Amino acid sequence: MHPLDQPIWNALTGPQSHFAEVSGSARRFPPAVTTLGALDTIDEQGFADLASLQQPHQITALFLEQAPQLPAGWKLAMTLPLLQMVHQEGSGSEQNSVSSSRRWIEMGATDEAEMLALAKLTEPGPFGTRTRELGTFLGIRDNGKLVAMAGVRLHVPGFTEVSAVCTHPDHTGKGYAAELTLEVMARIRQRGETPFLHVRGNNTRAIPIYERLGFKRRTQFHLAVVQKPQ
């Protein structure tokens, strides 16, 4: 099995196991880090194990191979197609050095409130008060205001996920997202790893940009955001 076939599970049982909250065949990140979780077996026991990790009204986001068939009592808060893309080494758009413009800065603890506000506005995916702990995040400021950012999320053997790529609606069209993504990718490559990412299957704006940057479609998941029985 390819490590990206079950990226959340392989992250939580591998390089990011120190984040894992565990019950039987269920794993999840602390909700303040991200709502992502995974089941070793997609069955009633797996969901029962997941339920033991969740507090009332909490949600967990799963990447599933098939449309979810939930046990009785579970609520499907959201589902949508999620495209997984992997960068192809040596593609024409690849950059292995820092962008010459250097408009980006590394985000730190003092930037967390602005990062959370930008993610809430643009909804690039699950983002919490501790998401910055997953790895390096870069940002671009305009007149002192954070207007774009990108970082990393899942780490599996040989691969690191580019994530939280977002731009304030008032600042799109300036190349910020591509510049940040390229820099994040370059840092991943410098570690000898391959960049990958997940994007909503209906995001017709972002997918062509990622393709121009050298990402190729690998597979499609069903993103299922589930809520435990009360």
Secondary structure, 3 states (H helix, E strand, C coil): CCCCCCHHHHHHCCCCHHHCEEECCEEECCCCCCCEEEECCCCHHHHHHHHHHCCCCCEEEEEECCCCCCCCCCEEEEEEEEEEEEECCCCCCCCCCCCCCCCEEECCHHHHHHHHHHHHHHCCCCCCCCHHHHCCCEEEEECCEEEEEEEEEEEECCEEEEEEEEECHHHCCCCHHHHHHHHHHHHHHHCCCEEEEEEECCCCCHHHHHHHCCEEEEEEEEEEEEECCC
